[in-house]
Amino acid sequence: MPQPFLRILKHVHRLRLWLVAQLTFALLGFARLLPARTAIELAAALGQTLGPLTSRHKLALDNLRQAFPEKSEEELEKIAKGMWRNMFRLGAEYVYLEKLFDYDPDATEPGLIEVEGKEIFLRLHEENASCIFFTAHTGNFELLPVCAATFGLNVTALFRPPNNPYIAKRLLSARRTAMGHLVPSKAGAAWGLARTLEDGGSVGMLVDQKFHRGVAGTFFGRPVQTNPLLPKLARQFDRPVHPARCIRLPGGRFRLELEEAVDLPRDENGEIDVAATAQLLNDTVERWVREYPDQWMWFHRRWEIRHPPRRAGVRRAP
């Protein structure tokens, strides 16, 4: 293809991304003019209407059929529509994230946020512990770093920016307001997390995304490739690994759960087994998703495999 034509296509692509970003910013700006509850409910209604019209809806239904072969088409469609409500809610909630988090450990009346595992948060703070936290794209997972900061925990979170660079820049700036330190998931991110653990800090990451050339495993009985970074960091720095998740509750409320550290599988040399630990992460996320299937992103190509899986444990963590 001629070089001038390629440059034109590149500029057209950038223009399209810019236009999409401006439309997104305009919608979020409009949401700011509305009361939080109204804007979030409106976003949920739009999601339930518009989501099923997209090509991703078909992908979501295909994934749901394979994950829940025992469910009827009506049940699967209901889960998919609930997923779109959840995802559009999440987009609107970015505007009000700090306002939504009203948790007060000393409050006598319940607010929008309830925390299960408060004693673990307090213990980790008192011990000034260095830990690794992991979660998944369930509920409003963005509330978890805010919760950690509320309990005085210094957590550096691995952040995967959106593919649209204009949205990514704005989102990264917004997330820095109340979410502690962020490390974009690009080349060198592993070194940043390693330095944090080496300095006695804690790190957190999402573990339910596809990762080309990851270690082989299964998720809902289907082959997947999983990022080995968390198991490698846990092996190198011997830090406890805590599962954490967010669950949407009726009435626009949330429950944030922090679990005790999990026992990670080890090999014959007593070192953390990278592949087995990656599978443990998958199994934990699957347990969460089975409990609240409409709160996970079924339109994600989690099961897509493009390259042969890497052998786990060949290299030490960065």
C-alpha positions as CSV (number, residue, x, y, z in Angstrom):
1,M,0.0,0.0,0.0
2,P,1.4,3.4,-0.9
3,Q,3.0,5.3,2.0
4,P,0.9,8.5,1.5
5,F,-2.3,6.4,1.7
6,L,-1.1,4.8,4.9
7,R,-0.5,8.2,6.4
8,I,-4.0,9.3,5.5
9,L,-5.4,6.1,7.1
10,K,-3.4,6.8,10.2
11,H,-4.7,10.4,10.5
12,V,-8.3,9.1,9.9
13,H,-7.9,6.6,12.7
14,R,-6.6,9.3,15.0
15,L,-9.5,11.5,14.1
16,R,-12.0,8.8,14.9
17,L,-10.4,8.1,18.3
18,W,-10.5,11.8,19.0
19,L,-14.2,12.1,18.1
20,V,-15.1,9.1,20.2
21,A,-13.2,10.6,23.1
22,Q,-14.9,14.0,22.7
23,L,-18.3,12.3,22.6
24,T,-17.4,10.3,25.8
25,F,-16.2,13.5,27.6
26,A,-19.4,15.3,26.5
27,L,-21.6,12.5,28.0
28,L,-19.6,12.5,31.2
29,G,-19.9,16.3,31.3
30,F,-23.7,16.0,31.0
31,A,-23.7,13.4,33.7
32,R,-22.0,15.9,36.1
33,L,-25.0,18.2,35.7
34,L,-27.4,15.5,37.0
35,P,-27.7,14.1,40.6
36,A,-25.4,11.1,40.9
37,R,-28.2,8.6,41.4
38,T,-30.1,9.9,38.4
39,A,-27.1,9.9,36.1
40,I,-26.0,6.3,37.1
41,E,-29.5,4.9,36.7
42,L,-29.8,6.6,33.3
43,A,-26.5,5.1,32.3
44,A,-27.7,1.6,33.4
45,A,-30.9,2.0,31.3
46,L,-28.9,3.1,28.3
47,G,-26.6,0.1,28.7
48,Q,-29.5,-2.4,28.8
49,T,-30.8,-0.8,25.6
50,L,-27.7,-0.1,23.6
51,G,-25.4,-3.0,24.7
52,P,-27.5,-5.7,23.0
53,L,-27.2,-3.8,19.7
54,T,-23.5,-4.1,19.6
55,S,-21.4,-6.9,18.1
56,R,-19.9,-7.5,21.5
57,H,-23.3,-8.7,22.7
58,K,-23.1,-11.8,20.5
59,L,-19.6,-12.5,21.9
60,A,-20.9,-12.2,25.4
61,L,-23.8,-14.6,24.7
62,D,-21.3,-17.1,23.1
63,N,-19.1,-17.0,26.2
64,L,-22.1,-17.4,28.5
65,R,-23.4,-20.4,26.6
66,Q,-20.0,-22.2,27.0
67,A,-19.7,-21.1,30.7
68,F,-23.2,-22.1,31.7
69,P,-24.4,-24.8,29.3
70,E,-27.2,-25.7,31.8
71,K,-28.8,-22.3,31.6
72,S,-31.6,-21.4,29.1
73,E,-31.3,-18.7,26.4
74,E,-33.6,-16.5,28.4
75,E,-31.4,-16.8,31.5
76,L,-28.3,-16.0,29.5
77,E,-29.9,-13.0,27.8
78,K,-30.9,-11.7,31.3
79,I,-27.3,-12.1,32.5
80,A,-25.9,-10.3,29.4
81,K,-28.3,-7.4,29.8
82,G,-27.4,-7.1,33.5
83,M,-23.7,-7.0,32.4
84,W,-24.4,-4.1,30.1
85,R,-26.2,-2.3,33.0
86,N,-23.2,-2.9,35.2
87,M,-20.6,-1.7,32.6
88,F,-22.6,1.5,31.8
89,R,-23.1,2.2,35.5
90,L,-19.3,1.8,35.9
91,G,-18.7,4.4,33.3
92,A,-21.0,6.9,34.9
93,E,-19.7,6.2,38.4
94,Y,-16.2,7.5,37.3
95,V,-17.7,11.0,37.6
96,Y,-18.8,10.4,41.2
97,L,-16.2,8.0,42.4
98,E,-15.0,10.0,45.4
99,K,-18.6,10.9,46.3
100,L,-19.7,7.3,46.1
101,F,-17.2,6.2,48.6
102,D,-18.8,7.3,51.9
103,Y,-17.4,4.5,54.1
104,D,-16.6,5.5,57.6
105,P,-15.1,2.8,59.8
106,D,-16.6,4.5,62.9
107,A,-20.0,5.3,61.5
108,T,-23.1,3.9,63.3
109,E,-25.4,4.2,60.2
110,P,-24.7,2.2,57.0
111,G,-23.9,4.2,53.9
112,L,-23.5,3.3,50.2
113,I,-20.3,1.3,51.0
114,E,-20.0,-1.7,53.4
115,V,-16.7,-3.4,54.0
116,E,-16.2,-7.1,54.8
117,G,-12.7,-7.8,56.1
118,K,-12.3,-4.5,58.0
119,E,-10.2,-6.3,60.6
120,I,-7.7,-7.4,57.9
121,F,-7.4,-3.9,56.5
122,L,-6.7,-2.6,60.1
123,R,-4.2,-5.4,60.8
124,L,-2.3,-4.8,57.6
125,H,-2.1,-1.1,58.4
126,E,-0.9,-1.6,61.9
127,E,1.7,-4.0,60.8
128,N,2.8,-1.7,57.9
129,A,2.6,-4.9,55.8
130,S,3.9,-5.3,52.3
131,C,1.3,-7.4,50.3
132,I,0.0,-8.2,46.9
133,F,-3.7,-7.8,46.3
134,F,-5.6,-9.1,43.3
135,T,-9.1,-8.6,42.0
136,A,-11.2,-8.9,38.9
137,H,-13.5,-6.7,36.7
138,T,-16.5,-7.3,39.0
139,G,-18.9,-4.7,40.4
140,N,-17.2,-1.4,40.6
141,F,-13.6,-2.6,41.1
142,E,-12.4,1.0,41.0
143,L,-13.6,1.4,44.6
144,L,-11.1,-1.0,46.0
145,P,-8.0,1.2,45.8
146,V,-10.0,4.0,47.3
147,C,-10.9,1.7,50.2
148,A,-7.3,0.7,50.7
149,A,-6.3,4.4,50.9
150,T,-9.0,5.0,53.5
151,F,-7.4,2.4,55.7
152,G,-4.0,4.1,55.2
153,L,-2.5,1.3,53.0
154,N,0.1,2.4,50.4
155,V,-0.9,0.4,47.4
156,T,0.5,0.8,43.9
157,A,-2.0,-0.5,41.3
158,L,-1.3,-1.9,37.9
159,F,-3.5,0.0,35.5
160,R,-4.3,-1.0,31.9
161,P,-5.2,2.2,30.0
162,P,-8.0,2.1,27.5
163,N,-7.0,1.6,23.8
164,N,-8.1,5.2,23.0
165,P,-5.1,7.3,24.0
166,Y,-7.3,10.5,24.5
167,I,-9.6,8.7,27.0
168,A,-6.6,7.0,28.6
169,K,-4.9,10.3,29.4
170,R,-8.0,11.8,30.9
171,L,-8.8,8.6,32.9
172,L,-5.4,8.2,34.3
173,S,-5.5,11.8,35.5
174,A,-8.9,11.3,37.1
175,R,-7.9,8.1,38.8
176,R,-4.9,9.7,40.5
177,T,-7.1,11.8,42.6
178,A,-8.0,9.2,45.2
179,M,-6.5,5.9,44.1
180,G,-2.9,6.1,45.3
181,H,-0.1,5.3,42.9
182,L,-0.8,3.9,39.4
183,V,1.5,2.0,37.1
184,P,0.3,1.8,33.4
185,S,0.6,-1.8,32.1
186,K,3.2,-1.3,29.5
187,A,6.9,-2.2,29.1
188,G,8.7,-1.6,32.4
189,A,5.5,-2.0,34.5
190,A,6.8,-5.1,36.2
191,W,10.0,-3.3,37.3
192,G,7.9,-0.6,38.8
193,L,5.8,-3.1,40.9
194,A,9.0,-4.9,41.9
195,R,10.6,-1.7,43.2
196,T,7.4,-1.0,45.2
197,L,7.6,-4.4,46.9
198,E,11.3,-4.1,47.4
199,D,10.7,-0.7,49.2
200,G,8.2,-2.3,51.5
201,G,5.0,-1.1,49.7
202,S,2.0,-3.1,48.5
203,V,0.8,-3.7,44.9
204,G,-2.6,-4.6,43.4
205,M,-3.6,-5.9,40.0
206,L,-6.5,-7.2,38.0
207,V,-5.9,-10.8,37.0
208,D,-8.9,-11.7,34.7
209,Q,-7.6,-10.3,31.4
210,K,-6.2,-12.2,28.4
211,F,-2.5,-12.2,28.2
212,H,-0.8,-13.4,25.0
213,R,2.1,-15.7,25.7
214,G,0.9,-16.2,29.3
215,V,1.0,-19.5,31.1
216,A,-1.6,-22.1,30.1
217,G,-4.6,-22.8,32.4
218,T,-8.3,-23.0,32.3
219,F,-11.2,-20.6,33.1
220,F,-14.7,-22.0,33.2
221,G,-13.2,-25.2,31.8
222,R,-11.9,-23.6,28.7
223,P,-8.2,-23.0,27.9
224,V,-6.8,-19.5,28.7
225,Q,-3.4,-17.8,29.0
226,T,-2.8,-16.0,32.2
227,N,-0.3,-13.2,33.1
228,P,2.4,-14.8,35.3
229,L,3.4,-11.5,36.8
230,L,1.6,-11.8,40.1
231,P,2.9,-15.4,40.8
232,K,6.4,-14.3,39.9
233,L,6.4,-11.3,42.2
234,A,5.0,-13.4,45.0
235,R,7.8,-16.0,44.4
236,Q,10.6,-13.4,44.3
237,F,9.5,-11.3,47.2
238,D,7.7,-13.9,49.3
239,R,4.7,-11.6,50.0
240,P,1.3,-12.6,51.1
241,V,-1.4,-12.5,48.4
242,H,-4.9,-11.3,49.3
243,P,-8.0,-11.6,47.1
244,A,-10.3,-8.6,47.1
245,R,-13.5,-7.9,45.2
246,C,-16.4,-5.5,44.9
247,I,-20.1,-6.6,44.8
248,R,-23.0,-4.5,43.7
249,L,-25.9,-4.5,46.1
250,P,-29.5,-3.4,45.6
251,G,-30.2,0.3,46.0
252,G,-26.9,1.5,44.5
253,R,-24.9,0.1,47.3
254,F,-21.6,-1.9,47.3
255,R,-19.9,-4.4,49.4
256,L,-16.1,-4.5,49.3
257,E,-14.5,-7.8,50.5
258,L,-10.9,-8.4,51.5
259,E,-10.0,-12.0,52.2
260,E,-7.2,-13.5,54.2
261,A,-4.0,-14.3,52.3
262,V,-4.3,-17.5,50.2
263,D,-1.9,-20.5,50.5
264,L,0.0,-20.5,47.2
265,P,1.0,-23.9,45.7
266,R,4.7,-24.7,45.7
267,D,6.9,-26.9,43.7
268,E,9.3,-29.7,44.8
269,N,11.9,-27.1,45.7
270,G,9.5,-25.2,48.0
271,E,9.2,-22.2,45.6
272,I,5.9,-20.8,44.5
273,D,4.6,-22.7,41.5
274,V,3.9,-20.0,38.9
275,A,1.5,-22.1,36.7
276,A,-0.4,-23.5,39.6
277,T,-0.7,-20.1,41.2
278,A,-2.0,-18.6,38.0
279,Q,-4.6,-21.3,37.9
280,L,-5.5,-20.5,41.6
281,L,-6.2,-16.9,40.5
282,N,-8.4,-18.2,37.7
283,D,-10.3,-20.4,40.0
284,T,-10.8,-17.6,42.5
285,V,-12.2,-15.3,39.8
286,E,-14.4,-18.0,38.5
287,R,-15.9,-18.5,42.0
288,W,-16.7,-14.8,42.1
289,V,-18.2,-14.7,38.7
290,R,-20.4,-17.8,39.2
291,E,-21.8,-16.1,42.3
292,Y,-22.7,-12.8,40.4
293,P,-22.4,-13.5,36.7
294,D,-24.0,-10.3,35.6
295,Q,-21.3,-8.3,37.3
296,W,-18.4,-9.5,35.1
297,M,-17.5,-8.4,31.5
298,W,-18.5,-11.3,29.3
299,F,-17.8,-9.4,26.1
300,H,-14.1,-9.6,26.8
301,R,-12.1,-12.1,24.6
302,R,-10.7,-13.8,27.7
303,W,-10.4,-17.2,25.9
304,E,-8.7,-15.9,22.8
305,I,-5.3,-17.6,22.3
306,R,-3.0,-16.4,19.5
307,H,0.4,-17.8,20.6
308,P,1.6,-21.0,22.1
309,P,1.5,-20.8,26.0
310,R,4.8,-20.0,27.6
311,R,6.4,-22.5,30.0
312,A,6.0,-21.2,33.5
313,G,8.9,-20.9,35.9
314,V,11.7,-20.7,33.3
315,R,12.7,-17.1,34.3
316,R,12.7,-15.4,37.7
317,A,10.4,-12.5,38.3
318,P,11.7,-9.2,37.0
